[in-house]
Amino acid sequence: MDALALQHYLLLSAGLFAVGLVGVLAKRNVVVILMSIELMLNGVNVALVAFSRYSPVDELAGHIFAIFIITVAAAEVAIGLAILLTIFARRNTVDAAEINLLK
């Protein structure tokens, strides 16, 4: 039997997700918010791969979903940072509370 059981991976996954959620809710810097979202997505990836690893059926669905999430997360970061650079060039701030795009 493996030294690490499914519960250990799920605990790690929940911890990563919780730390990311705290970062999203508590921080005002948009860069930190983007990093926290990535941390939350990595927590989900750990859970998907763990469920796929400990599944009684030998399928790679969890691994494929994790790779898909990593791809979408990379695109999200690229677009988010491009938007953030444009906002920073116009407003000279990356504080989420001070960015009001309707003005």
Contacts in CASP RR format, 6 or more apart in sequence:
PFRMAT RR
TARGET T0000
AUTHOR 0000-0000-0000
METHOD contacts of the structure
MODEL  1
MDALALQHYLLLSAGLFAVGLVGVLAKRNVVVILMSIELMLNGVNVALVA
FSRYSPVDELAGHIFAIFIITVAAAEVAIGLAILLTIFARRNTVDAAEIN
LLK
6 50 0 8 1.000
6 51 0 8 1.000
6 54 0 8 1.000
9 46 0 8 1.000
9 47 0 8 1.000
9 49 0 8 1.000
9 50 0 8 1.000
9 53 0 8 1.000
10 47 0 8 1.000
10 50 0 8 1.000
12 43 0 8 1.000
12 46 0 8 1.000
13 43 0 8 1.000
13 44 0 8 1.000
13 46 0 8 1.000
13 47 0 8 1.000
13 50 0 8 1.000
14 43 0 8 1.000
15 43 0 8 1.000
16 39 0 8 1.000
16 40 0 8 1.000
16 42 0 8 1.000
16 43 0 8 1.000
16 46 0 8 1.000
17 39 0 8 1.000
17 40 0 8 1.000
17 43 0 8 1.000
17 44 0 8 1.000
19 36 0 8 1.000
19 39 0 8 1.000
20 36 0 8 1.000
20 37 0 8 1.000
20 39 0 8 1.000
20 40 0 8 1.000
21 36 0 8 1.000
21 40 0 8 1.000
22 36 0 8 1.000
23 32 0 8 1.000
23 33 0 8 1.000
23 36 0 8 1.000
23 39 0 8 1.000
24 33 0 8 1.000
24 36 0 8 1.000
24 37 0 8 1.000
24 40 0 8 1.000
27 33 0 8 1.000
27 36 0 8 1.000
28 95 0 8 1.000
28 96 0 8 1.000
28 97 0 8 1.000
29 94 0 8 1.000
29 95 0 8 1.000
29 96 0 8 1.000
30 84 0 8 1.000
30 87 0 8 1.000
30 94 0 8 1.000
30 95 0 8 1.000
30 96 0 8 1.000
30 99 0 8 1.000
31 84 0 8 1.000
31 94 0 8 1.000
33 96 0 8 1.000
34 76 0 8 1.000
34 77 0 8 1.000
34 80 0 8 1.000
34 81 0 8 1.000
34 84 0 8 1.000
37 73 0 8 1.000
37 76 0 8 1.000
38 73 0 8 1.000
38 77 0 8 1.000
41 69 0 8 1.000
41 70 0 8 1.000
41 73 0 8 1.000
44 69 0 8 1.000
45 66 0 8 1.000
45 69 0 8 1.000
45 70 0 8 1.000
48 62 0 8 1.000
48 63 0 8 1.000
48 65 0 8 1.000
48 66 0 8 1.000
48 69 0 8 1.000
49 62 0 8 1.000
49 63 0 8 1.000
49 66 0 8 1.000
51 62 0 8 1.000
52 59 0 8 1.000
52 60 0 8 1.000
52 61 0 8 1.000
52 62 0 8 1.000
52 63 0 8 1.000
52 66 0 8 1.000
84 94 0 8 1.000
87 93 0 8 1.000
87 94 0 8 1.000
87 99 0 8 1.000
87 101 0 8 1.000
88 94 0 8 1.000
91 98 0 8 1.000
91 99 0 8 1.000
93 99 0 8 1.000
END
